[in-house]
Amino acid sequence: MKRRTIGRYVNMMKYMIFDVIMISVTYAMAIFMFMVLDIPVEADQLWIAIPSIIVFKLLVYYFSGLYKMLINHVGFEDIIKIAVVTIASNIAIVIFIAVTDLMFMYKSAYIFITITEVVLITIPRIINRFIQYLKTNIEWKQALGRRTIIIGAGSAGEIVVKEIIRNKDLNNIPVAFVDDDIEKIGKKLMGIKIVGPISAIKFYIDTYKVEEVIIAISNYPKDKLSILANLVAEKNCRMKRLLSVSEFGDDTKPTIVDVKIEDLLNRDEIQLNDDSIKGFIKDEVVLVTGGGGSIGSELCRQIAELEPKHLVIFDIYENNAYEIQQELLRKFHKAGRKLNLSVYIGSVYNRERLKSIFEVVKPSIVFHAAAYKHVPLMEDSAVEAVRTNVIGTHNTASLSNEFNVKKFVLVSSDKAVRSTNVMGATKRYAELIIQEQQSHSKVTKFSAVRFGNVLGSNGSVIPLFKKQIEDGGPVTVTHPDITRYFMTIPEAVGLILQCGVYANGGEVFILDMGEPVKIKDLAEKMIILAGFKPYQEINIEFTGLRPGEKLYEELLVDHLHGDHCKTENNKIFVEKQRDVEAKELEFDTIIHTLEKLKNDQVKEFVGSIITTYKRNGD
């Protein structure tokens, strides 16, 4: 640290010396010009005044930040700043001459002095950049990196080139820009030619032997991005993009990332009421069960930003809980903010452990995300599915009632609707539990949020397909016609929070998720994004439906639109629920007999409660 500080001061002194020399040379040139033109000048006064002028200018340059510039990255904005500061300082000198009548220099001469001074002071600062530019171009011509086309010859395109120059790990060699702006075509940006429109990308990939394409256009439309991905994939190229300012923030360096499958889904993300959500969470004690999982951890991230009085994470898996704990603590410490965070390890099916947490923290809001969700695994472990998804939900919900929690939100699933698997059936069972709890609740408002598959969550098809592609294939899909509803993790969590705001007790919230996506199409797009051709370089194999799996998932038990109500958000609906009595759920039976039941017997029991559950589609 001390060495870096010394180095910074040495560098500043170096440029101060440069400036002293350049200011002196400027005035010497002005005197020489007067001598040539035979114009008398008070040279004696001037040589006395120059030291004071130099000291004045150095102070102005220092306080205006000229000595804090990153010399290797001086750009047009920095040159403008040098010009503005120089002009301002010389205007001050001219005003001083006019006020004091000290005629050590003609006022009109400051037009020449200002222009010369700007040029001479700029030269030492851009010479490093100029040398670096020449060096980079020579290196690019000799390099063995990936030949790259950048889409978008604007400010974002310039940022991409600068990041490639700065970050040698990217190993890219920009060979051309493509842009739809006709006025830009044929010109150069950062010394790189702008060759033509985006629609001709395949031609330019062939012409310049391109291996990678980087998108440098903010908020590039998803429909166009999907078309572009297909065009690029035909040429066996990889695709990346520059994160937009909204994604990487003001304090983060520009980042070039792979185009993800989420970027290609032709569905608008749900718009949420952030003010109402913040009002819902602010100054509350919030408990998140399953807080280390994909949904639970994102819930914790978003809740932490909403200024809760106390955030409590409860999870059975210590590693996940520890990771989200450390992530949040690092983030808040770095930002100089405080977060009252507690993490407890335990299972929701252990009622005594869970009750001890309620007694200690006294939560006012509970998000119940703890659950087993893997369909094929639960088919062979039905006892565990019931233990966590049913008994665990009953424990958490009944304790919320007992401790007068304000609101309880269950994270449910589209697989709860007319389920053909025990996992989905237990999630529907959990929905009935909150209906029953609501029927005798004096304070707590219970609700459930039902949505489709979450992109990138643990156990989802995205990580599986990614690993299969990395291994050279094949990518396995159960059926060519299988479809699923999809949403991003942040979007799913935002929905959960918004529904918590809307909850008045007993609702099952559902989302209008648009059209379902074919898993086959998803696999094809992921292969394309990886720079391969589906069925040629990476094959897709259809393995057949797994036990409990069905071709199409549903979000509504009843598809008659008159039977469900809209909320303030036109994408969120409420499915009407019937009253549920405790005797229907047979808790005493399942709690006392669960350990004695075999896998098939557990499924039979669940089927007796959840009449819409049809085992394996029978």
Buried (B, 14 or more C-beta within 10 A) or exposed (E): EEEEEEEEEEEBEEBBEBBBEBBBEBBEBBBEBBEEEEEEBBEEEBEEBBEEBBEBBBEBBBEBEBBEBEBEEBEEEBBEBBBEBBBEBBEEBBEBBEEEEEEBBBEEBBEBBBBBBBBBBBEBBBEBBEEBBEEBEEEBEEEEBBBBBBBBBBEBBBBBBBBBBEBEEBEBBBBBBBBBEEEBBEEEBBEBBBBBBBEEBBBBBEBBEBBBBBBBBBEBEBEEBBBBBEBBBEBBBBBBBBBEEEEBEEEEEBEBEEBBBBBBBEBEEBEBBEEBBBEBBEEBBBBBBBBBBBBBBBBBBBBBBBBBEBBBBBBBEEEBBBEBBEBBBEBBEEEEEEBEBBBBBBBBBBBEBBBEBBEEBBBBBBBBBBBBBEBBEBBEBBBBBBBBBBBBBBBBBBBBBEBEBBBBBBBBBBBBBBBBBBBBBBBBBBBBBBBBBBBEBEEBBBBBBBBBBBBBBEBBBBEEBBEBBEEEBBBBBBBEEBBBBBBBBBBBBBBBBBBBBBBEBBBBBBBBBBEBBBBBEBBBBBBBBBBBBBEEBBEBEBEEBEBBBBBEBBBBBEEEEEEBEEBEBEBBBBBBBEEBEEEEBEBEEBBEEBEEBEBEBBBEBBBEBBEBBBBBBE
